[in-house]
């Protein structure tokens, strides 16, 4: 029953400080010219109302819905910034130094439109630090599970570069903190974002203490990585599990992937903590994959079951993608309902119930004609 479980939601308004805008001046240079060329090629121009796709309205929509329609068992708190030492557990010193040299400025970082504004590093520190706070909460007993509503997202950032709207890899920072602060030996990271979590995979590819499981739309869809044959490197070979899917894959395919691939992998790995890169852009309204709200509910039920079986319920989700604010908010609320003790939905093929009802209606008419 919803409300039977205690779920901590971490949301801090400092994540709204990340707001690159085309109308504001960026640092001049080669990257600026290349990005402008890309935008002009799309017919947008520098004087249009183009806005950064990963915008503050994404998380304010989630917060607004949770305030308007609270989920029993869910309580909210603010976050905290990560320290440079905590970030350096997964990012190189040279990368952090080059990024902090841009603090307070607006600049392009990557040709796929990763940019920062004056407040971006403050927001990114809070996003990563909030994931750390969630880890501390589930291990010190102040919460059974946690969901981090934050931005910028993180799963495309690797040890040495920003990419795909991501500056710091929030979920990787959380995993490293769990290992350092709480002596966790085995962490399972699940990434159900429609885009492959290439940054997280890169960071832990050779680390046998982290099992990385990722469902995503197959290449050449962005970022073009995550083939089935990518299974990790060196000592970490076998602890990367990729499930690339066709664009029309929906609830039944995703549930099958989780039940038939993730569940036995978790049984083998026996994690002490489960972290989820909870991207909501696999929902059909995002035009990447074909999940429904029921699909997200069902996936959450599987993950919660694994957490109960292996981790004493220790489960943390951190927001990644999802660019339709209304859909993002509704997906997040459905996930929280299950985390709070609600019954997971049972996905079905769309239209089957309706066809059965209509068939019954017409068949009665046919029977009368006999």
C-alpha positions as CSV (number, residue, x, y, z in Angstrom):
1,X,0.0,0.0,0.0
2,X,1.3,3.5,-0.9
3,X,2.7,5.0,2.3
4,X,4.0,1.7,3.8
5,X,7.5,2.7,2.9
6,X,9.6,5.7,3.8
7,X,11.1,7.5,0.8
8,X,13.3,10.6,1.0
9,X,13.1,12.9,-2.0
10,X,16.0,15.4,-2.3
11,X,15.3,18.6,-4.2
12,X,17.4,21.7,-3.9
13,X,16.5,24.9,-5.8
14,X,20.2,25.6,-6.4
15,X,20.0,23.2,-9.3
16,X,18.0,25.9,-11.1
17,X,21.1,28.0,-11.4
18,X,22.2,26.0,-14.4
19,X,20.6,27.9,-17.3
20,X,22.7,28.4,-20.5
21,X,20.8,30.7,-22.9
22,X,21.5,31.5,-26.5
23,X,20.7,35.2,-26.0
24,X,23.6,35.6,-23.6
25,X,27.2,36.0,-24.7
26,X,29.4,32.9,-24.6
27,X,33.2,32.8,-24.3
28,X,34.5,33.4,-27.9
29,X,36.5,30.7,-29.6
30,X,36.4,27.8,-32.0
31,X,33.7,25.9,-30.0
32,X,31.4,29.0,-30.1
33,X,31.8,29.2,-33.9
34,X,31.1,25.5,-34.4
35,X,28.0,25.5,-32.2
36,X,26.7,28.6,-33.9
37,X,27.2,26.9,-37.2
38,X,25.2,23.9,-36.1
39,X,22.4,26.1,-34.8
40,X,22.3,28.2,-38.0
41,X,22.3,25.0,-40.0
42,X,19.1,24.0,-38.2
43,X,17.6,27.3,-39.2
44,X,17.5,28.6,-35.7
45,X,19.8,31.6,-35.9
46,X,21.3,33.4,-33.0
47,X,18.3,35.7,-32.6
48,X,15.7,33.0,-32.3
49,X,14.0,31.8,-29.1
50,X,16.2,28.7,-28.9
51,X,16.6,27.6,-25.4
52,X,18.8,25.0,-23.8
53,X,16.9,21.6,-23.9
54,X,18.0,20.7,-20.4
55,X,16.3,23.6,-18.6
56,X,15.1,24.4,-15.1
57,X,11.5,23.8,-15.9
58,X,12.2,20.0,-16.0
59,X,12.7,19.7,-12.3
60,X,10.3,22.5,-11.2
61,X,7.5,20.5,-13.0
62,X,8.3,17.5,-10.9
63,X,8.5,19.5,-7.7
64,X,5.2,21.3,-8.5
65,X,3.4,18.0,-9.1
66,X,4.6,16.4,-5.9
67,X,3.5,19.5,-3.9
68,X,0.1,19.5,-5.6
69,X,-0.4,15.7,-5.4
70,X,1.8,14.4,-2.5
71,X,2.6,10.7,-2.4
72,X,2.0,9.2,1.0
73,X,5.3,8.0,2.6
74,X,7.4,10.5,0.6
75,X,9.1,13.4,2.4
76,X,11.3,16.1,0.9
77,X,14.5,17.7,1.9
78,X,17.2,19.9,0.4
79,X,20.6,18.8,-0.9
80,X,24.2,19.7,-0.4
81,X,27.1,20.5,-2.7
82,X,29.7,17.8,-3.3
83,X,33.3,18.7,-2.4
84,X,36.1,18.7,-4.9
85,X,37.6,15.6,-3.1
86,X,34.3,13.7,-3.6
87,X,34.1,14.7,-7.3
88,X,37.8,13.7,-7.8
89,X,37.0,10.0,-6.9
90,X,35.5,9.6,-10.4
91,X,36.8,12.7,-12.4
92,X,40.4,13.6,-13.1
93,X,42.0,16.5,-11.4
94,X,42.8,18.1,-14.8
95,X,39.2,17.9,-15.9
96,X,38.0,19.5,-12.6
97,X,40.6,22.2,-12.8
98,X,39.7,23.1,-16.4
99,X,36.0,23.2,-15.6
100,X,36.4,25.3,-12.5
101,X,38.4,27.8,-14.5
102,X,35.1,28.6,-16.2
103,X,33.3,29.2,-12.9
104,X,30.9,32.2,-13.2
105,X,31.2,32.2,-17.0
106,X,29.1,31.0,-19.9
107,X,30.8,28.7,-22.3
108,X,30.3,25.8,-24.7
109,X,32.0,22.6,-23.6
110,X,31.1,20.1,-26.3
111,X,29.9,20.0,-29.9
112,X,26.7,18.2,-28.9
113,X,25.6,21.5,-27.1
114,X,26.8,20.8,-23.6
115,X,27.2,24.3,-22.1
116,X,27.6,26.0,-18.8
117,X,26.3,29.3,-17.4
118,X,27.4,31.5,-14.5
119,X,25.7,29.2,-11.9
120,X,26.2,25.9,-13.6
121,X,29.0,24.6,-11.4
122,X,27.1,25.5,-8.2
123,X,24.1,23.5,-9.6
124,X,26.3,20.6,-10.7
125,X,27.9,20.4,-7.2
126,X,24.5,20.3,-5.6
127,X,23.3,17.6,-8.0
128,X,26.3,15.4,-7.2
129,X,26.2,16.2,-3.5
130,X,22.5,15.4,-3.3
131,X,23.2,11.9,-4.6
132,X,25.9,11.6,-1.9
133,X,23.3,12.7,0.7
134,X,20.9,10.0,-0.5
135,X,23.6,7.4,0.0
136,X,24.2,8.6,3.5
137,X,20.5,8.6,4.3
138,X,20.0,5.0,3.3
139,X,23.0,3.8,5.2
140,X,22.6,5.8,8.4
141,X,19.0,4.6,8.7
142,X,17.3,8.0,8.2
143,X,15.5,6.7,5.0
144,X,14.7,3.3,3.5
145,X,15.2,4.6,-0.1
146,X,15.7,7.9,-1.8
147,X,15.0,9.8,-5.1
148,X,17.1,12.7,-6.2
149,X,15.4,15.4,-8.3
150,X,18.4,17.2,-9.7
151,X,20.1,18.7,-12.8
152,X,22.3,18.8,-14.7
153,X,22.1,15.1,-15.3
154,X,25.3,13.0,-15.2
155,X,25.4,9.7,-17.0
156,X,27.2,10.9,-20.2
157,X,30.0,12.6,-18.3
158,X,33.1,10.4,-18.0
159,X,36.3,10.9,-16.0
160,X,37.8,13.5,-18.3
161,X,35.0,15.3,-20.2
162,X,31.5,16.8,-20.1
163,X,29.0,15.5,-22.7
164,X,25.3,15.2,-23.4
165,X,24.2,18.0,-21.0
166,X,26.2,16.3,-18.2
167,X,29.0,17.9,-16.1
168,X,29.6,15.7,-13.2
169,X,28.6,12.0,-13.2
170,X,26.2,12.1,-10.2
171,X,25.4,8.4,-10.0
172,X,29.1,7.5,-10.3
173,X,30.0,10.0,-7.6
174,X,27.3,8.4,-5.4
175,X,28.7,4.9,-6.0
176,X,32.3,6.0,-5.2
177,X,31.1,7.7,-2.0
178,X,29.3,4.5,-0.9
179,X,32.5,2.5,-1.4
180,X,34.7,5.1,0.4
181,X,32.4,6.2,3.2
182,X,30.4,3.1,3.9
183,X,32.8,0.3,2.8
184,X,30.3,-1.0,0.3
185,X,31.9,-3.8,-1.7
186,X,29.4,-4.3,-4.5
187,X,27.2,-1.6,-6.1
188,X,24.7,-2.3,-8.8
189,X,24.0,0.7,-11.2
190,X,20.9,0.4,-13.3
191,X,20.4,2.9,-16.2
192,X,17.0,2.9,-17.8
193,X,17.4,6.2,-19.6
194,X,16.6,6.0,-23.4
195,X,20.3,7.1,-24.0
196,X,23.2,4.8,-23.2
197,X,25.1,5.9,-20.0
198,X,28.4,5.9,-21.8
199,X,30.1,8.0,-19.1
200,X,29.1,5.7,-16.3
201,X,30.2,2.7,-18.3
202,X,33.6,4.3,-19.0
203,X,34.2,5.1,-15.4
204,X,33.5,1.6,-14.1
205,X,34.4,-0.5,-17.1
206,X,37.4,-2.1,-15.4
207,X,36.0,-2.1,-11.9
208,X,34.6,-5.5,-10.8
209,X,33.0,-4.0,-7.7
210,X,30.4,-2.2,-9.8
211,X,27.8,-4.0,-12.0
212,X,26.5,-1.7,-14.7
213,X,23.2,-2.6,-16.4
214,X,21.9,-0.4,-19.1
215,X,18.8,-0.5,-21.3
216,X,18.7,2.0,-24.1
217,X,17.9,2.7,-27.7
218,X,20.5,1.1,-29.9
219,X,23.1,2.9,-32.0
220,X,23.3,5.0,-34.0
221,X,21.0,6.7,-31.5
222,X,22.9,9.1,-29.3
223,X,25.6,8.6,-28.0
224,X,26.1,5.6,-30.3
225,X,27.6,3.3,-27.7
226,X,26.3,0.4,-25.6
227,X,26.5,-2.5,-28.0
228,X,25.7,-5.9,-26.5
229,X,29.4,-6.9,-26.9
230,X,30.5,-4.1,-24.6
231,X,30.9,-6.2,-21.4
232,X,33.6,-4.4,-19.5
233,X,37.4,-4.4,-19.6
234,X,40.2,-6.1,-17.7
235,X,39.2,-7.1,-14.2
236,X,35.8,-5.7,-14.9
237,X,35.0,-7.9,-17.8
238,X,31.5,-9.3,-17.3
239,X,30.3,-6.6,-15.0
240,X,28.9,-4.4,-17.8
241,X,25.6,-5.5,-19.2
242,X,24.2,-3.6,-22.2
243,X,20.7,-4.2,-23.6
244,X,20.4,-2.1,-26.8
245,X,16.8,-2.0,-28.0
246,X,14.9,-1.0,-31.2
247,X,13.1,2.3,-31.2
248,X,9.6,0.6,-31.0
249,X,10.5,-1.4,-27.8
250,X,8.0,-0.7,-25.1
251,X,6.8,-2.0,-21.7
252,X,6.8,-5.7,-22.5
253,X,10.3,-5.7,-23.9
254,X,11.7,-3.6,-21.0
255,X,10.1,-5.8,-18.4
256,X,11.4,-8.9,-20.1
257,X,14.9,-7.4,-20.2
258,X,14.8,-6.6,-16.5
259,X,13.3,-10.0,-15.5
260,X,15.4,-12.2,-17.8
261,X,18.7,-10.3,-17.8
262,X,18.9,-8.0,-14.8
263,X,17.4,-10.3,-12.2
264,X,19.8,-13.2,-12.8
265,X,22.7,-10.8,-13.0
266,X,21.8,-9.3,-9.6
267,X,21.4,-12.8,-8.2
268,X,25.0,-13.6,-9.3
269,X,26.5,-10.2,-8.2
270,X,24.6,-9.9,-4.9
271,X,24.8,-6.0,-4.6
272,X,24.8,-4.2,-1.3
273,X,23.4,-1.0,-2.8
274,X,21.3,-0.3,-5.9
275,X,21.6,3.0,-7.7
276,X,19.4,3.9,-10.7
277,X,20.1,6.5,-13.4
278,X,16.4,7.3,-13.7
279,X,16.0,8.9,-17.1
280,X,12.3,9.3,-18.0
281,X,12.9,9.9,-21.7
282,X,12.1,6.3,-22.6
283,X,8.4,7.2,-22.3
284,X,6.6,7.1,-25.6
285,X,5.9,10.9,-25.6
286,X,9.7,11.5,-25.9
287,X,9.8,9.6,-29.2
288,X,12.9,7.6,-28.2
289,X,11.4,4.4,-26.9
290,X,7.8,3.3,-26.2
291,X,7.4,3.0,-22.4
292,X,4.2,4.0,-20.7
293,X,3.6,5.2,-17.2
294,X,2.6,1.6,-16.3
295,X,6.0,0.5,-17.7
296,X,7.9,2.7,-15.3
297,X,5.8,1.5,-12.5
298,X,6.6,-2.1,-13.4
299,X,10.3,-1.5,-13.7
300,X,10.3,0.2,-10.3
301,X,8.6,-2.9,-8.8
302,X,11.4,-5.2,-10.2
303,X,14.2,-2.9,-8.9
304,X,12.5,-2.5,-5.5
305,X,12.2,-6.3,-5.3
306,X,15.9,-6.7,-6.0
307,X,16.8,-4.1,-3.4
308,X,14.6,-5.9,-0.8
309,X,16.2,-9.2,-1.6
310,X,19.8,-8.1,-1.7
311,X,20.3,-4.7,-0.1
312,X,18.0,-4.5,2.9
313,X,15.8,-2.2,0.7
314,X,18.7,0.3,0.0
315,X,17.7,1.9,-3.3
316,X,18.5,5.3,-4.7
317,X,17.3,6.8,-7.9
318,X,18.7,10.0,-9.5
319,X,17.0,11.8,-12.3
320,X,18.7,11.8,-15.7
321,X,16.9,12.6,-19.0
322,X,13.3,13.4,-19.8
323,X,12.6,16.7,-21.7
324,X,8.8,16.9,-21.7
325,X,8.2,18.4,-18.3
326,X,4.7,17.1,-17.9
327,X,5.7,13.5,-18.8
328,X,8.8,13.7,-16.6
329,X,6.7,14.8,-13.6
330,X,4.1,12.0,-14.1
331,X,6.8,9.3,-14.6
332,X,8.6,10.4,-11.5
333,X,5.4,10.3,-9.4
334,X,4.5,6.8,-10.7
335,X,8.0,5.6,-9.7
336,X,7.7,7.2,-6.2
337,X,4.3,5.5,-5.7
338,X,5.9,2.1,-6.0
339,X,9.0,3.1,-4.0
340,X,6.5,4.2,-1.2
341,X,4.9,0.8,-1.2
342,X,2.3,0.9,-4.0
343,X,1.6,-2.1,-6.1
344,X,3.5,-2.1,-9.4
345,X,1.4,-1.9,-12.5
346,X,1.2,-5.0,-14.8
347,X,2.0,-3.8,-18.3
348,X,-0.3,-4.9,-21.1
349,X,-0.4,-4.6,-24.9
350,X,-2.3,-1.3,-25.5
351,X,-5.8,-1.8,-26.8
352,X,-6.3,-5.4,-25.8
353,X,-8.8,-4.7,-23.1
354,X,-10.7,-2.3,-25.3
355,X,-10.9,-4.9,-28.1
356,X,-12.2,-7.5,-25.7
357,X,-14.9,-5.2,-24.5
358,X,-15.9,-4.2,-28.1
359,X,-15.9,-7.8,-29.2
360,X,-18.2,-8.8,-26.3
361,X,-20.6,-5.9,-27.4
362,X,-20.7,-7.0,-31.0
363,X,-20.7,-10.7,-30.3
364,X,-24.0,-10.4,-28.3
365,X,-25.5,-8.8,-31.4
366,X,-24.4,-11.6,-33.6
367,X,-25.7,-14.2,-31.2
368,X,-29.2,-12.6,-31.3
369,X,-29.2,-13.1,-35.1
370,X,-29.0,-16.9,-34.8
